Amino acid sequence: MKTSGHLIRAAAGSFMTVATLLTNVAFTAAPAAAGDGTGAVFVLTNNAVNSVAIFNRAANGSLTAAGTVLTGGAGLAAGLGSQGALALGDDRRTLFAVNAGSNEVSAFGINRNIPSLVAKVSSNGIRPISLAVHDNVLYVLNQGNATNAGNISGFSIAANGALTAIAGSTQSLSSNANGSTLTAAQVSFDRDGEHLVVTEKGSNKIDVYAVNNSVAQPPVVYASNGNVPFGFAITNANNVIVSEAASGAVSSYKLTEKGLASVTASASTHQGAPCWVAVTGNGKFAYTTNAASASISGFAVAQNGTLTPLNSNGITAVVGPNVSPVDMGLSADSKFLFALTRDPVTNMRGISAFAVQADGSLVAIAGIAGQLPAFAASVASY
C-alpha cells in the first residue's frame, strides 16, 4: 500500500490504544466489503484538528480499530447537535465529512476500507453540520451563526470524489433568515433524489426543497408534529421518520410530489430525548437513540409509513448503564446497528453494536469501549 502525507502503515491486526487512535494517522489494511460480509465503520472525531476514525468490521459485526485519517480541516471541538456529519457515496467508494470549525467539506476516496483525502472545499456557508448524497450530487447543511443565515448548498461529485459547487443551488433555511443560531439538525435526500428534507429543531419546522437538475428550489415549510424535530431517516417508500427530542416521540410522514403529509403523529418512545434515527434498507424497521435513557427504541414501519412500537416500554435495546447513545448507523445489508455512545464519567465515546434480527429486535454484540474523543459525531458504515 502506498502512503501519503495522511497515511502511515500500522502493524496488521494490532489494536490501537486511545492515544494511538487519536494522534497517529495509521491504518490496518482490510479486505473490501464485496461479498465476504465484511465492511467498515467511520466516525468523525470533530476535534480542532479534525479527522475520521476507522474501524474494520468483521462478518460477525465485531469491530477493530484501524486508525484515523485527517480531514485537512477543523472540527468544532464541541457538540454538533446534528445527524449526518459524515456521508458515504452511493457506490461506497467515497466518503464526505464536515469541518464545522473551518466551514469546509472534505472528500475522500475509499480503497479497502481506507479513506484517502482527495480535496476539501468551502461549504458555502457557516458551520456545516450535515451532508446528503444522491448519485453524483452532495448537499451540505450550514447551520449559520448570529450574523450569518443558515443554508443548504449543492456540489457535483466527480468519479474520484472531488466536489464542484453547483451554480444557483444555495438556498436559505426557512427560519434562519435573520441569522438565528442552532436551528437546523439534518439534511437528506428522498429516495429518488427529487427532494431535500431539512429538520429545524429550533423552530419546530420541516423544510422540503424540490431539486430540479441538481439545483435546490426555495423550501416549502411544514410544522413538525412534535417539539424539536431532530434526526430523521427516509425509507425506500419515501416515508420520513423523524425524532422529536423534546416530545419523547417519533413521527412519520409520507413525502410525495404533493408535499409532506403526516402519517403517525408523535408515537411515544416512553424514553428520554430521542434524537438520532436509522431505518433498515428494506424500510420495515426504524430505530431512535434515546440520549437521556441509555436505550434504543424500535418501530415497525408499514408501507404507508404507519409506526408500531416494537416494545411497549420503548426499550428495544439497552446500550449500557448511564451511557448516553447518540448518532448511529446501519451496515449496508442492515444486519448490524452501530450506536455512538458517551460515558458520563470519562466523557469519552465508544460504539455499541447490535445484530438486527428478522423481527426487528436487537441483540447486543461486542462493541468498542471509550476510545473516541468527547465530541465525536456521526456514524457512517457499510
C-alpha positions as CSV (number, residue, x, y, z in Angstrom):
1,M,0.0,0.0,0.0
2,K,1.4,3.4,-0.9
3,T,1.4,6.1,1.8
4,S,0.8,9.8,1.5
5,G,1.1,12.7,3.9
6,H,-2.0,11.5,5.6
7,L,-1.4,7.7,5.7
8,I,1.1,5.6,7.7
9,R,1.1,1.8,7.7
10,A,0.2,0.1,11.0
11,A,1.0,-3.4,12.1
12,A,-1.6,-5.8,10.8
13,G,-4.1,-6.9,13.3
14,S,-3.0,-4.6,16.1
15,F,-5.5,-3.0,18.4
16,M,-4.6,0.6,18.9
17,T,-4.6,2.5,22.2
18,V,-6.6,5.6,22.7
19,A,-3.6,7.8,22.2
20,T,-2.5,5.9,19.1
21,L,-6.0,6.0,17.6
22,L,-6.5,9.7,18.1
23,T,-3.0,11.1,17.4
24,N,-1.5,8.8,14.7
25,V,-2.8,8.6,11.2
26,A,-2.4,4.9,10.7
27,F,-4.2,2.0,9.1
28,T,-4.7,-1.7,9.0
29,A,-5.4,-2.9,5.5
30,A,-8.7,-4.9,5.3
31,P,-10.5,-6.7,2.6
32,A,-13.0,-4.8,0.6
33,A,-16.7,-5.2,1.6
34,A,-17.7,-7.2,-1.5
35,G,-19.5,-10.4,-0.9
36,D,-17.5,-11.6,2.1
37,G,-19.7,-9.9,4.7
38,T,-17.1,-7.5,6.0
39,G,-17.2,-3.8,6.0
40,A,-16.2,-0.6,7.8
41,V,-17.5,1.9,10.3
42,F,-16.4,5.6,10.2
43,V,-16.7,8.2,13.0
44,L,-15.9,11.9,12.8
45,T,-13.6,12.9,15.7
46,N,-14.7,16.5,15.4
47,N,-11.5,17.6,17.1
48,A,-10.0,21.0,16.5
49,V,-7.6,19.1,14.1
50,N,-10.4,17.1,12.5
51,S,-10.1,13.5,11.4
52,V,-12.1,10.4,10.7
53,A,-11.7,7.3,12.9
54,I,-11.8,4.0,11.0
55,F,-13.0,0.6,12.3
56,N,-12.8,-2.6,10.3
57,R,-16.0,-4.7,10.6
58,A,-15.8,-8.5,10.5
59,A,-18.6,-10.6,9.1
60,N,-19.9,-11.2,12.6
61,G,-20.2,-7.5,13.3
62,S,-17.2,-7.2,15.5
63,L,-15.0,-4.0,15.1
64,T,-11.3,-3.5,15.1
65,A,-9.8,0.0,15.4
66,A,-7.8,0.8,12.2
67,G,-6.6,4.3,12.8
68,T,-7.6,7.8,11.6
69,V,-7.2,10.0,8.6
70,L,-7.0,13.8,8.8
71,T,-9.7,15.8,7.0
72,G,-7.4,18.7,6.4
73,G,-9.9,21.0,8.2
74,A,-11.0,21.9,11.7
75,G,-13.7,20.3,13.7
76,L,-15.8,22.2,16.2
77,A,-14.4,20.6,19.4
78,A,-18.0,21.0,20.7
79,G,-21.3,19.3,20.1
80,L,-22.6,19.5,16.5
81,G,-26.2,18.9,17.5
82,S,-26.9,17.2,14.2
83,Q,-27.2,13.9,12.3
84,G,-25.2,13.1,9.1
85,A,-21.9,14.9,9.6
86,L,-20.4,12.0,7.6
87,A,-21.9,10.7,4.4
88,L,-20.9,7.8,2.1
89,G,-21.2,8.0,-1.6
90,D,-23.9,5.7,-3.2
91,D,-21.1,3.4,-4.5
92,R,-19.4,3.3,-1.1
93,R,-16.2,4.3,-2.8
94,T,-16.3,7.9,-1.5
95,L,-16.7,9.4,1.9
96,F,-17.5,13.0,2.8
97,A,-17.0,14.9,6.1
98,V,-17.9,18.3,7.5
99,N,-15.4,20.6,9.1
100,A,-17.6,22.7,11.2
101,G,-14.7,24.7,12.6
102,S,-13.3,25.8,9.3
103,N,-16.5,25.9,7.2
104,E,-15.4,23.2,4.8
105,V,-16.3,19.8,3.4
106,S,-13.7,17.1,2.9
107,A,-13.9,14.4,0.2
108,F,-12.2,11.0,0.4
109,G,-11.8,8.1,-1.9
110,I,-12.0,4.7,-0.2
111,N,-9.8,1.7,-1.1
112,R,-10.0,-1.5,1.0
113,N,-11.8,0.4,3.8
114,I,-9.1,3.1,3.8
115,P,-10.2,6.7,3.1
116,S,-7.7,8.9,1.3
117,L,-8.2,12.7,1.2
118,V,-9.0,13.9,-2.3
119,A,-9.9,17.5,-1.7
120,K,-11.7,19.9,0.6
121,V,-13.9,22.8,-0.5
122,S,-15.7,25.7,1.2
123,S,-19.1,24.7,2.4
124,N,-20.6,27.9,1.0
125,G,-21.8,28.8,4.5
126,I,-21.1,28.9,8.2
127,R,-20.8,25.8,10.4
128,P,-21.5,22.8,8.2
129,I,-23.2,20.1,10.2
130,S,-24.9,17.6,7.9
131,L,-24.5,16.1,4.5
132,A,-26.8,14.4,1.9
133,V,-25.7,12.4,-1.1
134,H,-27.6,11.0,-4.1
135,D,-25.9,9.7,-7.2
136,N,-23.3,12.3,-8.1
137,V,-24.7,15.2,-6.1
138,L,-23.9,16.3,-2.5
139,Y,-25.7,18.9,-0.4
140,V,-24.4,20.4,2.8
141,L,-26.4,21.9,5.6
142,N,-24.8,25.0,7.1
143,Q,-26.2,25.9,10.4
144,G,-25.1,29.6,10.4
145,N,-24.4,31.8,13.3
146,A,-25.7,35.1,14.9
147,T,-24.6,37.1,11.9
148,N,-24.8,34.6,9.0
149,A,-28.0,32.9,8.0
150,G,-28.0,29.1,7.7
151,N,-28.4,27.5,4.3
152,I,-28.1,24.4,2.1
153,S,-25.7,24.3,-0.8
154,G,-25.0,21.8,-3.6
155,F,-22.0,20.2,-5.2
156,S,-21.4,17.8,-8.0
157,I,-19.3,14.7,-7.2
158,A,-16.5,13.7,-9.6
159,A,-15.6,10.0,-10.0
160,N,-12.8,10.4,-7.5
161,G,-15.0,12.2,-5.0
162,A,-13.8,15.8,-5.8
163,L,-16.5,18.4,-5.3
164,T,-17.6,21.3,-7.5
165,A,-20.1,23.9,-6.4
166,I,-23.4,23.8,-8.3
167,A,-24.4,27.3,-9.5
168,G,-27.7,28.6,-8.1
169,S,-28.0,25.7,-5.6
170,T,-27.7,27.6,-2.3
171,Q,-31.0,28.2,-0.5
172,S,-31.7,29.7,2.9
173,L,-33.3,27.8,5.8
174,S,-36.9,28.8,6.4
175,S,-36.3,30.1,9.9
176,N,-32.8,31.4,9.7
177,A,-33.1,34.5,7.5
178,N,-32.1,36.7,10.4
179,G,-29.2,34.7,11.5
180,S,-30.8,32.9,14.4
181,T,-28.5,30.1,15.6
182,L,-28.6,26.4,16.2
183,T,-31.9,25.9,14.5
184,A,-31.1,23.1,11.9
185,A,-30.2,19.5,12.6
186,Q,-30.1,17.4,9.4
187,V,-30.4,17.4,5.6
188,S,-31.2,14.3,3.5
189,F,-32.4,13.4,0.0
190,D,-35.5,11.4,-0.6
191,R,-35.0,8.0,-2.3
192,D,-35.4,9.5,-5.8
193,G,-33.2,12.5,-5.3
194,E,-36.1,14.8,-6.2
195,H,-36.4,16.5,-2.8
196,L,-34.2,17.5,0.1
197,V,-35.6,17.5,3.6
198,V,-34.2,19.6,6.5
199,T,-35.3,19.4,10.1
200,E,-35.2,22.7,12.0
201,K,-35.1,21.8,15.7
202,G,-35.1,25.4,16.9
203,S,-38.3,26.4,15.1
204,N,-40.2,23.0,15.1
205,K,-40.3,23.1,11.3
206,I,-39.5,20.7,8.5
207,D,-38.4,22.2,5.2
208,V,-38.8,20.4,1.9
209,Y,-36.8,21.6,-1.2
210,A,-37.6,20.4,-4.6
211,V,-34.5,19.5,-6.6
212,N,-34.5,20.3,-10.4
213,N,-31.5,19.2,-12.4
214,S,-29.5,19.1,-9.2
215,V,-30.5,22.6,-8.2
216,A,-32.5,23.1,-5.0
217,Q,-35.5,25.3,-5.2
218,P,-36.9,27.5,-2.3
219,P,-38.4,25.5,0.5
220,V,-42.0,24.5,1.3
221,V,-42.3,24.6,5.1
222,Y,-44.3,22.3,7.3
223,A,-44.9,22.3,11.0
224,S,-43.5,19.4,12.9
225,N,-45.9,17.1,14.8
226,G,-43.9,17.4,17.9
227,N,-41.2,19.6,19.6
228,V,-37.6,19.7,18.5
229,P,-37.6,17.6,15.3
230,F,-34.0,16.4,15.2
231,G,-32.7,13.3,13.3
232,F,-34.6,11.5,10.6
233,A,-34.3,8.8,8.0
234,I,-36.2,8.2,4.8
235,T,-37.3,4.8,3.8
236,N,-37.3,3.3,0.3
237,A,-41.1,4.1,0.1
238,N,-40.3,7.8,1.0
239,N,-41.6,7.6,4.5
240,V,-39.8,10.2,6.6
241,I,-39.3,9.0,10.1
242,V,-38.4,12.0,12.4
243,S,-37.4,12.0,16.1
244,E,-38.8,14.6,18.4
245,A,-36.3,15.2,21.1
246,A,-38.4,17.4,23.5
247,S,-41.6,15.4,23.0
248,G,-40.0,11.9,23.7
249,A,-41.6,10.7,20.5
250,V,-41.1,9.8,16.8
251,S,-43.4,10.8,13.9
252,S,-43.7,9.6,10.4
253,Y,-44.6,11.4,7.2
254,K,-45.2,10.5,3.6
255,L,-43.3,12.5,1.1
256,T,-44.8,12.8,-2.4
257,E,-44.9,15.3,-5.2
258,K,-47.9,16.8,-3.4
259,G,-45.8,17.5,-0.3
260,L,-45.2,16.2,3.2
261,A,-48.2,14.5,4.9
262,S,-48.3,13.3,8.5
263,V,-49.0,9.6,8.9
264,T,-48.2,8.7,12.6
265,A,-48.1,11.7,14.9
266,S,-45.7,11.7,17.8
267,A,-45.6,8.0,18.8
268,S,-44.1,7.9,22.2
269,T,-40.8,6.1,22.9
270,H,-41.5,6.2,26.7
271,Q,-37.8,7.2,26.9
272,G,-35.9,10.4,27.2
273,A,-34.6,12.6,24.4
274,P,-34.9,10.5,21.2
275,C,-32.6,12.3,18.8
276,W,-31.0,10.1,16.1
277,V,-32.8,7.9,13.6
278,A,-31.8,4.9,11.4
279,V,-34.0,2.8,9.1
280,T,-33.3,-0.6,7.6
281,G,-32.7,-1.0,3.9
282,N,-36.0,-2.7,3.4
283,G,-37.8,0.1,5.1
284,K,-39.5,-2.2,7.6
285,F,-37.9,-1.0,10.9
286,A,-36.8,2.3,12.3
287,Y,-34.7,3.0,15.4
288,T,-34.0,6.0,17.5
289,T,-31.4,6.5,20.2
290,N,-32.7,7.9,23.5
291,A,-29.9,10.2,24.7
292,A,-31.4,10.6,28.2
293,S,-32.4,7.0,28.7
294,A,-29.4,4.8,27.6
295,S,-31.7,2.9,25.3
296,I,-32.7,2.4,21.7
297,S,-36.4,2.3,20.6
298,G,-37.5,0.4,17.6
299,F,-40.6,0.7,15.4
300,A,-42.1,-1.4,12.7
301,V,-42.8,0.8,9.6
302,A,-45.7,-0.1,7.4
303,Q,-45.6,0.5,3.6
304,N,-47.8,3.6,4.1
305,G,-45.5,4.9,6.9
306,T,-47.6,3.9,9.9
307,L,-45.4,3.3,13.0
308,T,-45.9,0.5,15.5
309,P,-43.6,0.3,18.6
310,L,-41.6,-3.0,18.8
311,N,-41.7,-2.9,22.6
312,S,-44.5,-1.4,24.8
313,N,-41.9,0.2,27.1
314,G,-39.9,1.6,24.2
315,I,-36.8,-0.3,25.1
316,T,-35.7,-2.4,22.1
317,A,-32.1,-2.4,23.3
318,V,-30.0,-1.0,26.3
319,V,-26.7,0.5,25.4
320,G,-25.3,0.3,29.0
321,P,-25.9,1.8,32.4
322,N,-25.8,5.6,32.4
323,V,-24.3,5.6,28.9
324,S,-25.9,8.1,26.5
325,P,-26.4,6.9,23.0
326,V,-26.1,9.5,20.2
327,D,-25.7,9.1,16.5
328,M,-25.9,5.7,14.8
329,G,-25.7,3.8,11.5
330,L,-26.6,0.5,9.9
331,S,-24.3,-1.7,7.9
332,A,-25.1,-1.8,4.1
333,D,-27.0,-5.0,4.5
334,S,-28.8,-3.8,7.7
335,K,-27.6,-6.8,9.6
336,F,-25.8,-4.6,12.2
337,L,-26.6,-1.4,14.0
338,F,-23.8,0.7,15.5
339,A,-24.6,3.5,18.0
340,L,-22.1,6.1,19.2
341,T,-22.2,6.4,23.0
342,R,-20.9,8.8,25.6
343,D,-19.5,7.7,29.0
344,P,-20.7,10.3,31.6
345,V,-17.7,9.7,33.8
346,T,-14.8,9.9,31.3
347,N,-16.8,11.8,28.7
348,M,-15.1,9.6,26.1
349,R,-17.2,8.0,23.3
350,G,-17.5,4.4,22.2
351,I,-19.6,2.3,19.9
352,S,-22.3,0.0,21.0
353,A,-23.0,-2.8,18.4
354,F,-26.1,-4.9,17.8
355,A,-27.2,-7.6,15.4
356,V,-30.5,-6.8,13.8
357,Q,-32.9,-9.8,13.8
358,A,-35.6,-10.6,11.3
359,D,-38.4,-9.3,13.6
360,G,-36.5,-6.0,14.2
361,S,-35.2,-6.9,17.6
362,L,-31.6,-6.1,18.5
363,V,-29.1,-8.4,20.1
364,A,-26.0,-6.8,21.7
365,I,-22.6,-7.9,20.3
366,A,-19.1,-6.7,21.3
367,G,-18.5,-3.0,20.5
368,I,-15.8,-0.5,21.2
369,A,-15.3,1.0,24.7
370,G,-14.5,4.7,25.1
371,Q,-11.7,5.2,22.5
372,L,-13.1,8.3,20.8
373,P,-13.0,11.9,21.8
374,A,-15.7,13.7,23.8
375,F,-17.2,15.5,20.8
376,A,-17.0,12.7,18.2
377,A,-20.0,12.8,15.9
378,S,-21.8,10.8,13.2
379,V,-21.6,7.1,12.2
380,A,-21.2,6.1,8.5
381,S,-20.9,2.4,7.8
382,Y,-21.2,-0.3,5.2
